[in-house]
Every structure is written in C-alpha cells, then in structure tokens.
Amino acid sequence: MAKTAKSKKIVSMEEALWKSADKLRGSVEPAEYKHVVLSLFFLKFASDKFETQHKMIAEKYGNKFVDNIAFYTKDNVFYLPAESRWSYVMENAKQDDIALKIDTALFTIEKSNPALKGALPDNYYSRLHIDTNKLASLLDEIDKINTDDSENDIIGRIYEYFLGKFALAEGKGKGEFYTPKCIVNLIAELIEPYDGILYDPCCGSGGMFVQSIKFVEAHSGNKKKVSIYGQEAINTTFKLAKMNLAIRGISANLGEKAANTFTNDQHKDLKADFIMANPPFNQKEWRADNELTNDPRWKGYEVPPTSNANYGWILNIVSKLSQNGVAGFLLANGALSDDGTELKIRKQLIENGLIEAIIILPRNLFYTTDISVTLWVLNKNKKARVVEQNGKLKRYRNREDEILFMDLRQMGSPYEKKYIELTAEDRAKVTSVYHNWQQEGYEETYKNVPEFCYSASFDEVKEKGFTLVPSRYIEFINRDENIDFDTKMKGLQAELKELLIEEEKSKADLLEVFKELGYELT
C-alpha cells in the first residue's frame, strides 16, 4: 500500500511572518529584513497565482496555450517562466547557489512582465551573502503560507503587516516611508478621492494609494476612475511601492526611477485632483543656497529656506493642484507658526484662500516619532458650488475667508502598548464635522466646540499674525481656576497615607517570609 503524502502544515500569516524574520538574525541587518522577506513573499504569491491560472488554461483551452502570456495578463496574473516559479526555487532551496537562483527568478519575472519594470531587487540576495541554511529555513517558512485567499489580497495584508511591524521595530529615525493606516484612512475620508488624478510626491511604499483605492471600493466607487501618480527618492522603498501596487493590480505612474522630488521632479506638468502626502519632517539642507531659486513651483511666493523643507513640500503640492484640487498632507507642528520666510509664505497661502483646515493629531500615532503632528487640508476652490460625487450631490458653501481648526489630541485608543490609533468612530466624528462645515446648512449641522473645533474668519487669522496654531483659536477650558486647593491637597494626603500603610505591610510580610525560611533579616 502506497504511503499517503504528508500534508503540509498551514500556519497563520502572522506566525509565519515572524518566524521568517527570526531566520535572518545574525545574517542580515534588521533594516534589511523587510526587503528580503517581502520579495520572497511576492515570489511565492506570484507563483501560486500563476500555477492556478496555468491549470485553468490547460483545462479550458488545452496545453498549447499554457505559455501564452496574454492568457495570464488579461486576468492580472504575472507570467512566470519555469526558472522563476516557486516550485523550482524550493527544489533547489538547499543548494549553495540558492541566492543566485532567487535573484535569477526575480530578474526573469520582471523581464517577462513590463508592469514590474524596476520593481524587483537586482542581484540582491547574492550580494547579501545570507547563510545558505538560514535562507533555506526562511524559504521553508514562507512555503507554509497559504496564498489561496478569498479576498485575493493576502500579500497586500502581508505588506501592511510587515511595513507596520518593521516601522514599530525600527523606531525613531527608521521606517520614514510608512504612515499608519488610521492616518491614511482619515486623509482619504476627508478629501474623498473618488474620481480623477491622485498624486503623492513622497509615496514611500505606496500606502496612501492602497488605502485610497480601498476607500473608493468600500464606498462602491469605481477604482478605474482614479489615476495614480507618485514619486519616491529611496530606491529600495521605490521598489517596495512598485511591488505593493503590482500585487494588488493597481496601475500607477511612479516615474522612471527613484528620484528626489525637488531636484528631479518626475511629473513636472502634472495637475492633480487629489494629493495625499507624508513628507519627511523638518528636512534640513534639502537644497543648496543657489539651487532651485527660480523654480516655477515657488511662483508667487518667497523661495522656501534651505534650513527646512516643510514649505518646499507645501509649495510643490500647491503647484500640482488642479483647478478644483484638494490636498491632505502631514507636517511637523512647527510649520504652523514659523517666522521669517515661512511666515511670508504662510501669509500668502492664507490670503490666496488655499488653506481649508488645520487638524492637530494626537501624540504617539507614528512609529518613528512621538511628537504631535498636523494634518493640513488645502483646497483650490472654496467657492460655493454643487458637485456630484460618487453618485451624490454635494452643495458646498463659500468658505474662501474661513479656516476650520480641529484638535484631536484627546482622541485615540491604545495600540501596541505605547502607541495610539484613531478608531473608525474617531475618524467618523472628525470627517462629519469637516463635511458638515463645508456644506450649505452648516448653521444647523456645525458648531464650534471648546477643545475640539473652531471656524475662524480671515480677519481673526490676520489679527493673530497669520499663525495657524489651533489653540490660538479653539476655546480651551481652564480647569484649574475653580479647584479648591485645600480640598485637593487633603485628598492627595489621604491617598499617600494609604499607599505608605500598604508599603509598610508589604515590607512586614516580606521580613516574615525570610524569618520563616531561617534567614531572618536584622
């Protein structure tokens, strides 16, 4: 009687992910983990989808069509030559040249699929010199992941999980390309990118695009109506973005290569309907003193100073907005009140009626910094108009001389012990206030709320010297002025006395235990 083949153990995605990362310890720098593992996940995913499509073609059309690339691409499946398939990699997993075979597989996939041009690592695994046994063990772990997922988005979930977890692990100064999902969702829910061109000048691993498309789909929109453009300066992150979008079937123009948005703008003539961005905070020496001084992106404004790129990013975004364009982006809080050249630019932005909302976010939302940051919303057309959006009419009122200020620092729920995330309920509250404020009938649906929101007029902003710090406008309640000091101190006195009594009791109990053991403390 023939032996029954031993069934392959299917483990949870999360378990396999971290087991995979553990296999690399000692062979690869932690900062490289994500690139090593994500490329292999991509290879496994692409191969599994290819094998399923290969079987379907053979059964439906016959073997003569199984190598016809068009029969794969029509269904958003990548065609994989024999040497690039996961089965071939696993057959050779314990060979000394497995790193070279992986590099060859990735190179061959990219060459066979134009949509992946520039997306996959080039001779990456050979250059890393990963211990063969550890690489084989890593392949074994990835082999256990079941990619037959009904959502057809398991690799997408893997990307989100890994990018988020590695941003957590790398901490401050690392993982700058990753913006937590709750923040991206908030931006998408505010600017509602249903139809038109969506642009991100510093797109990182493509998270803004992915969440925007998910937002459109969640609201029964048509993702084919959204055209995506972006740019990323770091080559490894640029490749992550290309992979991240490719495995989801999202078409995007990220430029010919990784490039600096300021010195090598890949989309010079672009006019975007929606812009989402999380630029590097307080980027110093982003241009030389004599560089970019006559750049057309600064037209009508002062040239942003070399000491900080914040206003360079703002003006780049302004220059890319279409006639009715809307932008949502993040900046460090200092940009709200900087003096000098930044003040002159900020004053001009306000006078031009571009700033729609300024929203302070809670601290500890980001994995790379614990500071509170600001979400800016710019709008090229704050005039009264009626717009059909995703099948619904929106009746906007004139807001040219108003700015909405919001403070979300009392919102958020604990996440991963020391971080905060904005829940769906939090975001719904914020977006409801924002959209109500924008539209006709806001007198009935919107009101200023102490410690939360305030609609400021241009004259109020001018009177306060064009500062955009929300606390200068939002009413804050002084909870200290009505406190009875004597009553408060007596309460603290009673609490402290109780704590000291408990401490003495614990001390006595500990001494008694040692005495009973024959080791009395004297």
N, C-alpha and C positions, 0 to 999 in steps of 0.2 A: 504494500500500500504506500502510495507516494506521500511524502511529508507535506503537511499544509504549510504554505509560506507564512512566516511570522509577520503579523500585521504591524505596520509602522505606528508607533505611538504618536498621537496628535496632541501637542501641548498647547496651552493658551498662548496667545500672541505675546502678552507681556512677559510671561515666563521665558519664552524663547529669546525675546529681545535682550533681556538682561543676562541670560546665560551666554548669549552670543558675545556681549560686550566683555564678560568675565574672561572669555577665552583669549582676549587680546592683552590682558595685563602683563606688563613686562616686555612685550614685543613692540607695542605701538604707544605713542604718546596719547593720553586721554583725549586731546583735542582732535586726534585723527579718527577716533572710534567711529563717529557718525559717518564719515566718508567711506570707511572700509565696509561697515555693515550695511549702510543704505544701498550701496552699489550692488552688493550681493543679494539683498532683498529684491532689488529691481530685476536682477538677472533671473532669480527664482520665479518671480511674478510673471515676467515676460515669457519665460519658457513654459510655465504652466498654461498660460492663456494660449500660447502657440500650439501646444500639444492638443488642447481641447478643440481648437479651430482645425488643426490638421486632421483629427479624427472625423470631425463633422464633414469636411470637404471630401475626404475619401469615401465616406458612406453616402453622401448626397450626389457627388459629381464623378467619383472614380479617382483612382490613384494618379491619373495623368495630370490632374490639376493641383496636386498637393504641394507643388513647388511654384505655383503661380502666385507671385507676390500680391497681385490685385485682389485675390480671394481672401487675403488677410487684412490688407489696409482698409478695404471697404467697411469692415466691422471694427476699426480702430484696434486691430491686433498687429503687433510687430512681427515681421517675418524673421525667423532665426535659422541661418544655415546650420548644418549638423555640428560643427565645432563650437557653436555658441550656445548650444542647448544645455540645460541644467543636468540632464542625464549624462551627457558627455563629461561635464565638469565633475560630477560625483563619481563616475567610473575611474577618474584619474586623481581623486581627492588626496590620495596618499603618495602620489608621485613627487619626486623632488622638484619637478618643473611646474607644479600646480599653479604657482603665482603667474608664470608666463602664460599658461593656458587660460587663466581667468582674464588676464589683460587682452589676450587674443580674442576671447569670446566677446568681450565688451567692445573692442575695436570693430569686430565683424558685424555686431548688431548695429552699431552706429553707421557703419558704411552701407548697410543694407536698408536703412530706414532714414530718409532725409529729415524727418521730423525730429530726429535725435541728434542732429548735427551739433557738435560742441557740448553735448550733454553728459557724456560718459568719460570716466577717467582715462587718461592716456599713459600707458605703461606704469600705472600707479602701484599695483601690487608687487611688481618686480622690484621697483625702487624702494619699497618699504622694508624688504628683507624680513618678512614675518616668518617666524619659526614654522617649518612645514607641518609639524604635528599640531601646533596651535591653529593653523589655518584650516587643516583638515577637520579638527574638532569644531571649529566655527562653522564650517560648511555642514557638518552633521546636525548642528543645532538648527540652522536655517532650513535644512531639509525637512525638519519636523513640522514646519508651519504649513497649515492648510490654507491655500490661497483661493479655494473654491468658496468664495463668499457671495452670498445672495445680493449684497449691496454693490458688489463689484468695486469696492473701494478699500479693500483691506490694506493695500500698500499705501494708500493715502492716509489711512489711520496710523499705519506704522510710521510714516513720515512725521505726522503731527506728534505722535507719542515720543519718538526719538528726539526730534528737534526740541520739543519742550523739556524732556528729561535731561538732555545734554546741556541745554541752557541753564537748567537748575544746577546741574553738577559742576558746570564750568564757572558759574558765578560771575562776580563783577569783572568787567573787562573782557569777558568772553561772550560768545553767543549773541553778538550785537544784531545779527541778522534775524533773530526770532522775536516776534511780537506775540505775547499771549493771546490765545484765541478770543477771550472775552472782550479784549480791547478792539481787535479787528472787527468782531461782530458789532460792537457799539458803533464804530465808524460807518460800517455798511448800513446799519439800521437808521442812522441819521441822514446819510446822503443818498441812500436808495439807488444804487447803480443798476437800474433795470435795462436801460437801452442806450447804447452809444459807446464811445471810446473811454476805456478805463486805463489810467496811467499811474505807474509808481516809479519815481525817479531813483529809488534806492530799494529795489524789490526784495533783497535778501533771498530767501529760499522760496519765495512766491506765495507766502501765506495770505497776503492781502487779496491776491487774485482768487485763491482757492475758496476762502470764506465768502468772498463776494459772489462767486458763482453759486455756492451753496445757499446764500441768501436769496438769490434770484429763483433758484429751484424751489426753495421752501415756500415761496410766495407765488408759486405757479407761474412764474415768469419764463421767458424763453432765453436760455443762456446763449443761443446763437446770435442774439441781438447785441451781445456785449463783445466788443473788440478789445483785446488786451495788448498793452504796450508797457514795457518796463526796461530798466537798466540796473546793473549790479557791477560794482567795482572789483570785488574779490572773486578770483577765478573759480575756486572750489565751491563757493556759495552760488555763483552763476550756474555751475553745472548741477548743483542740487535743485535749483529753481527749474532748470530745463527738464530734469528727471521728474520732479514733483508734478509739473504740469502735464508732461507727456503721459505718465501712467494714469492720469485722470481723463485723458482725451481732451485737454484744454489747449486750444491753439493760442499762441502768443508770439509777439514780436519783441524779443529781448535784446535786439541789436545783434550785430555780427559777432561780438565777443564781449568779455568782461571789460568794462571801461569806466573811468571816472566821469560822472555826470557833468561836472563843472568844466573840465578840460577837454573832454571828448564826448560831447552830447550826441547820442545816437539817434535822437528824434528831434532835430532842430526845428522843423516846421510843424510839429505836431500841435494840434489843438484838441484837448481832451474835454469830454463832458463831465468826467468824474476823475478825481485824483485822490489817492489814498497813499499815505507815506508815514514812515517812522525813521526819519533821518538820524544819523549819529548825533548824539547830544553834544553841544558846545565844542564842535570840531575846530581845533586850532590850526593855524598856518595852512589853511586849505587852498590858498593861492599865494603866489609871490607878490611883493609890493607893486611890481609893474605888470602883473599878469591880470588879464580879464578886465582891465579898467574900462574898456569901451564895449564890453559885451552887450549885445542888444537886449538881453534878459533884464538888464537894470534900467532900461529906457524909462525916463520919467521919475526915476528915484536916484538917491545917492548910491554910490558904489559900496556894497557891503564891506565892512572892515576885514582885514586879514586875520584879526585876533579871534574871530568867532564866525563860523559858517551859518549860524541859525538864520540870519536874514538873507543869506545867499540862497538857502533852500527855499525860503518863503518866496523870494522874487522869481526863482526858477519855476516854482509852482504857479505863481500868478501869470507868468509869461506863457504857460502851457494851457491855461483855461480857455475854453471856447466861450462864445457869446453868453451862453446860459450855464457855463461850467460851475461845478461845486467841488470843493476840496475839503477833505478831513485829514489832518496830519498832527503829529505829536512833536512837542518841543519841550526843552527844559524850561522851568518857570522863569528863569532869568530874562528870557526874551520878552516877557510881559512888561518889564519896567526898565530895560537897559537905557542908558543915556547916550549922548553923543550921536554918532551916525545912525545907530539903531533907532533912537528916538525920532530922528528926522524921517526915516523910512516908515516907521510905525504910524507917525502922524499923517503921512501921505496916504498910507493904506486906509486909514480911518476916514480921511477926507474924501477919498475916492469911493467910499461906501462898500468896500470889499469884505470887511470883517462882519460875519453874521453871528458867530457865537464863540465864546471862550469858556472852556469847561475844565476846571481843575479836577484831576483824577486822584484817587486815594494813594497813599504811600504803599510800597511793597507789592505793587501789581507786577512789576518787572523782575525778572530773574537776575538781571545784570546791574541793577541799581535799586536802592531803597528810597530814592527821593520821590516826591510828588511831582508829576509832570502835567503838562497842559495839552488838551486837545483843542486845536484851532479849527473852526469851520469858516471857510471863505466862500463867497457866492458872487459871481459876476453880475447877476441880475436879481436884485432885491426889490424890483418894482412889482406892482400889482399885476397879476396875470392869471389866466386859467390854463392849466396843463393837464393833459390826460397822461396818467402814469400807471402802467401795468393794468389798464382797463378801468381805472378810477379817475374821476375828475378831482383836481386839487385847485382850490381857489386861494391863491396867495394874495396877501395884502401888501401894501407898500411898507417896506422896513428899511428904506435907504438911510434913514437917520437914527437907526436903533441898533443896539448890540445886546444880545442875550448873554448874561453871565450866569454860570452854574458852578456850584461847589459840591463835589461828590465825595468829599473826604470822610463823611460819616456813613458812607455806603460800603458794601463789600462783605464777603464772608471768608473765613479762614480757608486756606488752600495749601496743601503740602507743608503744614505746620507753621512756617514763618512767612507765608505769602498770603495775598488777598486776591480774590477774584470777584468781578461784578457778575451777579447772577442774572438769569433771564428776567427775573422780576425787577431787579435794579435797572437793567437796561430799558425795560418796557416803560418804567416810570420816567426815565430821562428822555427817551425818544417821544413819549406822549407830550411832555411839557414843551419840547422843542417844536414838534409839528403843530401843536395847538397854537403856539406863539406865532408861527409863520403865517397862519391862515386867517381868512375872514371869520368874524365872530369870535375872535380871541378874547374879547371883553368878557365873554361868558365862560370860556374854557381855560383861560390862563390867568394866573395872578402871581404877583411877587410873593415869595415865601421866605421868611427870615432863615438865614443859614443854609439856603438851598439855591434860590434863583432870583434874578432881578433883571428887568428890561431897562437898559439905560439909554437915554437920548444922547445925540451927538453933543449937545450943549453941556450935558453932565460930564461926558468924557473929556471935552475940551477944558472945562473948568478944573478938572483934576490933572491937567497937564498931559493928557493922552496916555496915561497909564492904563494897562489892561489887567491889572491885578484884581480879581473878582472881589476880594474882601474890601476893596475901596468902594464898592457899590452895593454888595449884598449886605443886608442888615444882620448884624451878629448881636446876640443877647448876652449882656454881661451878667453872668450867673453868680458873680462874687459879691455884687453890691448889696444883695439882700440876705447875705449869710450872717447869722448870729455867731460871732467868733467864740464867745464863751461856751455856747451850746455845742459847737463843732469840736472844740478842744476837749470838753468833758466826754464826748462820745469817743474820741480817739484815746483818751486816758483810760476809759473802761476797756476798750479793745486791747490796748497794750498790756494792761494789767492781767487780762485773761490769758494772753499769749505767754507772759512771763510765768504765770502759775503752771501752765501746761508744760513749759520748758523745764521747770523745776521737778515736776512729776516724772517726766521722761528721764531726767538725769538720775533721780532716785531709783527708778525701775532698773536702769542700766547698771548702777552700782550694786543693786541687789542680785542681779543675774551673775555678775562676776564673783560676788561673795559666795553664792551657792555652788559655783564651779570650783571654789577653793582658791580663787585668785583675787582676794579682796583688795580693792584699791583704797589706800590710806593717804 
